[in-house]
């Protein structure tokens, strides 16, 4: 049954045949060198990765390196683009890409490679793939991996590693890669056996896409990837087991219970997160049928068209006041593909009081739909938990939900929407504020006549939240940002990954000067690949959001919040990128038009007056205990003295 190339099958080979793809190794530790050496027992068969019955017919064989095996596996998984950075330990892998049909994008830094790969995945729903070298190359990927894990992004990361004989010796550019990445990946693996390469790649893609997506990491010792072997073509037929795991079975009893609660409710609301990005149609169908208002997380924006009268836009710490009021007054909250993040709940003890009261009376409560079972009860205990793919759950739920008539409730929501619309206080003397610039961008996008799809990437800070507030989002996966981890500097590499993934789209980066300062060296990637990204830097020479917290919670003791920026126009021009400066409202419309209609990449340095981002839910407060625009003077005070509104407790993170 098993080919041994005319050699007697050893006991270890027999064990391997019985164990299928399990790695059978034994390690010999040298006390003198503390080196880890791997004696690998291999099994030659028609396929690696799972046990099959084998024919006596000799398969077609090709001599390939480990790097070429991985490359061919990536082709099999439909990968067309990889982001990365070279280095000695990873050369045997990246050599396999030379002159081949997978596009290699070289970033300015490994962190940029990771964020660009994540944006490729965020904007398309496909896998993002990044390749880096050992040691610092891998450690520079930790932030993108953690960001992808907390934001649910399907990524596969390959890192080079020193040869197996040098592992454990503190060799040059060696680090314990899988020990480092264990907590920031869904799965990681160091491949010590050439024969395990196809299985490991299949496993990484399977796990990255199963359930709630996330990153997987494979560490590749240099000698394993350099090794050559005669490889059967059958290896490169993607194993069926490598596809994503089947979604959970649907508990129809729980679905019926959820439908009964929705039908009884007088004030229902849909609270939608990015877990519903793949099924905007059924979200819209349910909302329209039952006449239920819809609010979203920042990653969920655009799943439900924000121009729809039922839309209450984004909720949360800097979300719409009307959305927060609606959540706190709703008697039935239908959470779809969301996880009750702290930025969307306020203090949990005061969250959703009307829904909790309705739960006790059997007329409402909290319905939580999520494919990740671990989210149930992590923050709060739902009335009904639906462990399912969101599309499957909503498709089962929709026929059971009655045609809605919540006129009084919808009128109340519309009244809140008009009374507490997003707004700001204009700067004196015709100067600009970040809100004003973003508002002008939205106006231009609303009126533009071409059919180009539009993506907006951001860094983290005031400009990020103001982009959520002053742009109307109409399609899912079009707002590319760092949510849970809040990574400053991710904006430019996000825009690059988005543009590479969507070459015909209009990709806009709205960044703050602090975030842009962290990764602006990636302008060289924009130049190298002639990416027509439109870059807006909101330049107030401050980390303004943190400056506000120091003013409110630390009595105006400012430290580490001012930026000594370069001339961003000159910087862009040094990279051969067109650039302009704008600091007044008279020039704003024509600058916006020139910027967004230019053929190639263009940067505009917007000189803006610092401001506070409102509404704001302060720490320790309920979701409806917000600081609103009318409270602005009491909060900020004047240049001479602090505001009269006092703040206690911990400042926001």
Buried (B, 14 or more C-beta within 10 A) or exposed (E): EEBEEEEEBEEBBEEBBEEEBEBBEEEEEEEEEEBBBBEBBBBBBBBBBBBEEBEEEEBEEBEBBBBBBBBBBBBBBEBBBBBBBBBBBBBBBBBBBEEEEBEBBBBBBBBBBBBBBBBBBBBBBBBBBBBBBBBEBBBBBBBBBBBBBBBBBBBBBBBBBBBBBBBBBEBEBBBBBBEBBEEBBBBBBBBBBBBBBBBBBBBBBBBBBBBBBBBBBBBBBBBBBBBEBEBBEBBBEBBEEBBBEEBBEBBEEBBBBBBBBBBBBBBBBBBBBBBBBBBBEBBBBBBBBBBBBBBBBBBBBBBBBBEBEBBBBBBBBBBBBBBBBBBBBBBBBBBBBBBBBBBBBBBEEBBBEBBBEBBEEEBBBBBBBBBBEEBBEEBBEBBBBBBBBBBBBBBBBBEBBEEBEBEEBBEBBBEBBEEBEBEBBBBEEEBBBBBBBBBBBBBBBEEBEEEEEBBBBBBBBBBBBBBBBBBBBBBBBBBBBBBBBBBBBBBBBBBBBBBBBBEEBBBBBBBBBBBBBBBBBBBBBBBBBEBBBBBBBBBBBBBBBBBBBBBBBEEEEEEEBEBEBEEBBEBBEEBEBBBBBBBEBEBBEEBBBBBBEBEBBBBBBBBBBBBBBBBBBBBBBBBBBBBBBEBBEEBBBEEEEBBEBEBEEEBBE
